Amino acid sequence: MMQDILSVARKELKDAFRDRRSLLSAIVYSAFGAFVIFLILNALAIEENNEMPTRLAVLGAQHAPVLVELIANDEIEVSILEHKSPAGALIDHDAVLVINDAFPIKLNRTELAELELYVDQTTDAGLQSVERLQIAISAIQSRYAQTRLIAQGINPDIIRAVDLKIRDVAEDSVATMAISRLLVLFFVMAPFFASLSIAADMTAGERERDALQPLLMQPAGQWSIVMGKWLVATAIGLLGVGITVLTAAFAINASPTTEIGVLLYASVTAQRDMMIILAPFIGMIAALQMAISLRSKTYKEAQTYLSLLAFLPVVVAFTAVFKKEHTPDVVYLPIAHHLGMLQQALLDRPLDPALTLAGGTLALAAAGVCLYICVITYRSERLLRA
Amino acid sequence: MITCNNLAKQFAKVHAVSDVSFAAPDGKITALLGLNGSGKSTTLRMLAGLLKPKQGQALIDGIDPAHKPREAQSRLGLFPDRFGLYPRLTVREHIEYFGRLHGLSGQALKLAINHITDRLQLGSILNRRTEGFSTGQSMRTALARALVHNPQNLVLDEPTRGLDVSGVRQLRRVLVDARDNGCCVVFSSHVMPEVERIAEHIVIIADGKTVVSGSLEEVLAQSGAANLEDAFMHFSQAGRIQQSEQLL
């Protein structure tokens, strides 16, 4: 049996390496995917760096020169204008602050002094202006209030009944978690694309070329044929995913992630751990693709089914986002398990050996079931009738 | 030796083969004749262990392929109705692959490849990929694949289909050589002159049943026809009439 498995594997490997379609399918995703990761991370960083300060026009600055001085900071660029209407000033600015002549009088009387902000809130710059001005004015207001209390001999803390101090216990920022979740989806989808072409070609393609009948006429058992083909599909999958991990790690490490508040570094250990997590999964996907392709009459038919299958991780990832509790099915089930484990690896956390073993065993068991389905299909007379 | 005893095969409601019996001895060429859809290919597929008969039994050197397919297949050289070559493999790689599946390796495999290369004059195309091969080149490659393990029984499904005169001559030479070496050769065909020329034993199948089996002389005598074509038509129509009567 072993000689038959090796004979089939040797032939399929030779065939696969001569098939540009299969090789491209295994390699293009990794190269293209890494390039996309690099582009996205860089685009986010550029966007972060390109945030312009709010251009604020102040009308009536002479009524509150100290206030105008306090408003100006890194995020707010102040221009003092005279003899212009708010609407006219808004043409060249993101927002216009109007200080009327009653403002200093009311302020001195410790009455509520009003300021007017003219802004177009349908624009991003306008919205951002409101947010930034509110923060600046709130800080100034607090400062005025404290000064007034001190002037009257009152401790300013008297108006603060409760002080909530926030201690962030999260190891990773929200941005780190969001980006890492997106990246692991890319890694989990890699096996689906790496072995897609080879799995379809060695099963549905072989059937389409009428080469299946001569093969089944040979004294090699169905298990030998299935195992030989599966080994090669898995090997091509490992190759494709290996390249994906390497190129994606390079893209992550070369991107200015810290500038967008993302602390990710795909170390060599993280890359190794990702391959350990993905290896049984790659075998499972190859077996599943073979089982599906064997039921297809042509390469194209198989390709259509397998392309649809490749979106399964997206569905699982979205389901996992909405699932509140991490029940055992999420922890161990293939895809969900791999999404979680890969995120841990990407965050450079040590592998949980028991969980890795359990997830891997389950993936291999699923691969076994798929391979058995392949054997049953090869034994079926229906396969030769079409 | 290949024997079929009352073989029957049904696909859903269609009776592809209902009663085929014949014995193809070693050292003789047996031709299976029949109109399209008469059950020839289904019979050969049952011999190859690809289909299980609904009833009856096929025996390859006394081994039933329905129960021991691998043992039976190892004694068979099979040439299917479609060549089914791998376009990215060379002729040598085809022969090597199928040789290995028959348990050949090392020096034995090398000798087998050399032998079949000489026998089928494959030298000029041995290291060429089969993509774009002519029908004759594909036929020779498929034949090499069937003969690499030097089988005792050779089964061919319409091997002359699409071949030019040169290809037919070459194929004829290979079949005659195999017979002379004591091999049992069974082939299906539509080409009457070809069958008349090389077959010592003729089996005519009509509507899934064996209607006559014997030497060319015996077939002609039983039909009262002057040539095989007339005899073939006589028996084929007789088979159809018989089936129509049964249906009525």
Boltz contact constraints between the chains, C-beta under 6 A:
constraints:
  - contact:
      token1: [A, 7]
      token2: [B, 100]
      max_distance: 6.0
  - contact:
      token1: [A, 7]
      token2: [B, 101]
      max_distance: 6.0
  - contact:
      token1: [A, 11]
      token2: [B, 97]
      max_distance: 6.0
  - contact:
      token1: [A, 15]
      token2: [B, 88]
      max_distance: 6.0
  - contact:
      token1: [A, 18]
      token2: [B, 88]
      max_distance: 6.0
  - contact:
      token1: [A, 210]
      token2: [B, 82]
      max_distance: 6.0
  - contact:
      token1: [A, 210]
      token2: [B, 84]
      max_distance: 6.0
  - contact:
      token1: [A, 211]
      token2: [B, 84]
      max_distance: 6.0
  - contact:
      token1: [A, 211]
      token2: [B, 86]
      max_distance: 6.0
  - contact:
      token1: [A, 213]
      token2: [B, 80]
      max_distance: 6.0
  - contact:
      token1: [A, 213]
      token2: [B, 84]
      max_distance: 6.0
  - contact:
      token1: [A, 214]
      token2: [B, 80]
      max_distance: 6.0
  - contact:
      token1: [A, 214]
      token2: [B, 84]
      max_distance: 6.0
  - contact:
      token1: [A, 216]
      token2: [B, 50]
      max_distance: 6.0
  - contact:
      token1: [A, 217]
      token2: [B, 48]
      max_distance: 6.0
  - contact:
      token1: [A, 217]
      token2: [B, 78]
      max_distance: 6.0
  - contact:
      token1: [A, 218]
      token2: [B, 101]
      max_distance: 6.0
  - contact:
      token1: [A, 219]
      token2: [B, 70]
      max_distance: 6.0
  - contact:
      token1: [A, 219]
      token2: [B, 73]
      max_distance: 6.0
  - contact:
      token1: [A, 219]
      token2: [B, 74]
      max_distance: 6.0
  - contact:
      token1: [A, 220]
      token2: [B, 101]
      max_distance: 6.0
  - contact:
      token1: [A, 381]
      token2: [B, 51]
      max_distance: 6.0
  - contact:
      token1: [A, 384]
      token2: [B, 50]
      max_distance: 6.0
